[in-house]
Amino acid sequence: QVQLVESGGGLVQAGGTLRLSCAASGSIDSINTMGWYRQASGKQRELVATITSGSSTTNYADSVKGRFTISRDNAKNTVDLQMNSLKPEDTAVYYCRARTRLGWDYWGKGTQVTVSS
């Protein structure tokens, strides 16, 4: 079992910045990939960014490339998402996900990000 707790969401004006953090606990050694996803009201959940545990290979949605940066601290068992140049369309609930080497997915409860125009 893996437990995930997100923090750092809030309200920000367009062009502003926020930093989200996800703290993992439990069976940490089983985690292969961690990532951030988001779900806007009335829309499906979508990938924002992912990062692997070993090589720290990253992957980003086209909509956030150049603005968001995902990073991982294996010593602290945290994954952060630095979000710059925020746009109103970035407004969503942001979820942290951990995928284990066996393919199990674990999700956090989410944190709200609201970007005002």
Buried (B, 14 or more C-beta within 10 A) or exposed (E): EBEBBBBBBEEBEEEBEBBBBBBBEBBEEBBBBBBBBBBBEEEEBEBBBBBBBEEEEBBBBEBBEEBBBBBBEEEEBBBBBBBBEBBEEBBBBBBBBBBBEEEBEBBBEBBEBBBEE
